[in-house]
Amino acid sequence: MKKVFQRQINFGLNVNESPPTRDRLEITTSLPPTHIVGRENERNEILSKLIPYNDVQVGILAIHGLGRIGKTTLAQLIYKELENERHFNMTLWVHVSDEFNLEKVTRSILDSMDEVPFHGIPNLDMVQKLIQKKLKGKRYLLVLDDFWNEKPHEWEKLIRPLHQGAPGSVIIVTTTNSKVAEMVSTFPSYQLKKLSENDYFSLVCHYASHNELNAWAKLNALSSEIMEKCWGMPEEAISLGDQLRREHDEEKWNEIIVKWGEGYTFSEERNRSINSMRLHYSRLPSNLKPCLAYCSVIPKGLKFEKEWIVQLWMAQNFIAKRSEQSIRDIGNAYFDWLVARSFFQKTGISLNKDRYEYCIPDMVHEVVRHTSAEDCCIFELGKSKPANTIRHISIVFTREQLSYSPNPFIEIYCCKGLYTLLVIGDFLISHPLWLPDDLPNRLQKLRTLDLSFCNPAPLPRNNIGNLKHLRCLQLRNSNIQELPESVGNLYNLQTLGLGNCFNLRKLPKETRRLQKLLHLDLHLDHLVPNVIQKLESMPPYIGLLTNLQVLCRFVVSTKTHCGLNELRNMNSLQGGLSISNLDLVENSNDAANAKLQEKRHIERLEFLWRVNGGLHKCSKETIKRTELVLENLKPNSSIKELNIVGYSGGVLPTWLGSEYYSHLHAIFLSNCTNCIILPPLGNLPMLQDLHIKGMHSVKSISCDGFCGKNRICFPSLQKLVFENMTSLEKWTGHENCELPQLSELVLKDCTNLQSLTHNFPSLMKLTIESLPAFLGLRKYPSLKYLKLADAYSNWIWDSWRSFSSLLSLTLSQLSWQILPPGLPKILDSLQSLEISNCEYLTMLPDDWIPSGVTYLCIRQCPMLRELPKGLETLKELEDLEIQDCKNLELLPELNNLKSLTRLEISGCHSFVNLPGEGLPDALHFLSISDCPLFSMQFEDLQSPDRLKIKNVFSVWIDQKHFNCSRTQGESSTWRR
């Protein structure tokens, strides 16, 4: 019982104990720290939004992110800047805290308006009326620091009196909760990221060395060890630096750094960070605490997708079923709740760019690791064995460790009650991992077996079916070719993950027996339509799995009971479904029997025919059958995305373009090479993204057919792409025909296209690539971003005066030797200019670059010998990149560029020296790489260029960091 009670406390399930409380000394003020590193860009980005703001309504900007990541410091920086500039009549700072009290916070706002607190005001109504009176006609800045409350009605009550301020008044709210940020913001909310490794290192160095040069040199040698301990938290860096400073024996610094955060040396600052996160954890709803604690089994830094975590939770019964919601939907809601409160953080998007990737922040991982230490374990091969009581384990190993311990599973056989086994290796996927035959018998209680992060050899053919309790089997990203037939005996299996298994040829015949299966993941991130898939067919009678919610891919086959009609009763399918090998459908009735129209939970559909390249040379009978198949695959009206690839019919189905599809927002038509006309897609009311590619038989697009018969065509379309349509000559339209919302237009490899006679009043981005016959558009009233590549006609130069509001211009693969003069007089609004892959370009006119440019990039122009002398006059230029200009010898003088903060030069093999007059004082970052002549002369300690860089904060030469802090006669230090 004592052990159970301790577990209850660890998981935060003890309702009788009060949650941890915050240190009351953490109340914040408007005064920022004396030394701040790495938040200049964030400060300037936010200030650029606030300074020009002059709306009648009060502007509200929320800064959100993980606790102790620096939100308050950033708000203090902004507050100080705006206070010094006297942009506001009144600047106010109020610390709110997690214990929200409407009257208390309102009184704090009133108190901050005067040096003397207001006492004796009896009620909230009078306080708010007094605030209104004091704010009337005044432009004010108010910071509400550390705001937690998620209740919209209480927020509305709080800001009622604040609407009385003058136009341009601003409220800044800092919060850990992205839901709060969305609730309060009128501006787009701002998510603050952790400090970069370089900024973290600089902050540690500042507090460790106090600018003593010897200490800097020692810290440079330890830079990689310091960065390994980086949580990205400023207070952590300060605390580590301070602890190093207090240790006078620098030989012991390495020991301090190694032990930092490993349970040996938790500083006061780190303990405060940990306690802050424990407070967040303690306030989680009871149903979410075990979900988050369980995630301690995931190694630090591992990236994952939402669906994977939800499937792990499902396998452990952490998700409570309620009402009519599916367990999957409830799990997704759990996950989103934790993301909103920064327990999980987005790191990017997956390879196929349709799903986000996430990770667990280091500080969160530290808290949940201690919370679940008795149940969860990350076991590194070669270290001490895990405790017998462990329920959930990850095995982490390298190729070298596997070489002397070929069976890493022996080490965990002592954990008889193991529920979760994740196997994670860092070696190449070509190196197989053998699963021992006795594992199913030794670990019979397993609910989750995940081999996705290594390359498993074939599974035990007979024994894998003995894992009767197994609910989640993940083999994603592996080279596995087939599964043992005994997988059909895993009656409790809910998830079978085979995503990105490109070599998978077949599934077990008895898959139909897995009646509890909810997820059969067969998706491929890199599916190429003209590559024959190795998966030959679906298993027979897969239609019996009527509870299946996720299928991802259905491979049509001519084998018995493996055809399209198996989809008939699978009406629980959700999300996306790709149906491939449709050219094998011999009877169009099979398509009708699939009854896609009854599958109302499918949101994304993809229809794939195998393509052998070029036009489809099909018989009339085949073309007619193909047309009937697609006509009978009519989806439900709930469909949101539709891809049709490799279709050989002569006309697209009648249902495509029907207003019935009121939710359809994205369409991709590719290699439908026999189609000569496009359907009336302009009728679709919610269509936002349309991509048409490789339809070589389309010569002309008529407005009457394509745009539809509604008064306003394409009412919601925002992006339109025509690509590789070699026969297309024109898109004709009426004089007054326009696409009102179109903001991005891409025309690529349409070699005969001459004109588009339509109006695009909202067009902001235009990309033109390989259109030799193109004559331009009618007008460009809103164009901000223009990308021109491989152009042969002169329409671009004739259209300069139409680009009066252009902000960004990219010119690529141009055939001219000298660009025509006169650009700066016309494009005075231009801020970004990029010139690339112009192999014949020898020079730019001296006055060619507009004076307002802040970013200039010239890359892969091998004949270019010098930059224009007009570069010296670009007072606004902040960022200059020169790459792969192999004949470039010299730079013009740059010391007059007062705004230049970043300079990067690479691949310029003729470049020798920096400008004679040196570099501008504002330069913060300098990188020079793959410039052999420069590197050769720079090796000389007496090189004049060494003096020219002495005031640059961050210098990188050939991808090595160069430390300019040295005394006369000392050699500079380097670090990677």
Summary of the structure (lengths in Angstrom):
residues: 976
radius of gyration: 31.9
end to end distance: 53.3
largest distance: 92.3
contacts: 3133
relative contact order: 0.04
helix: 29%
strand: 19%
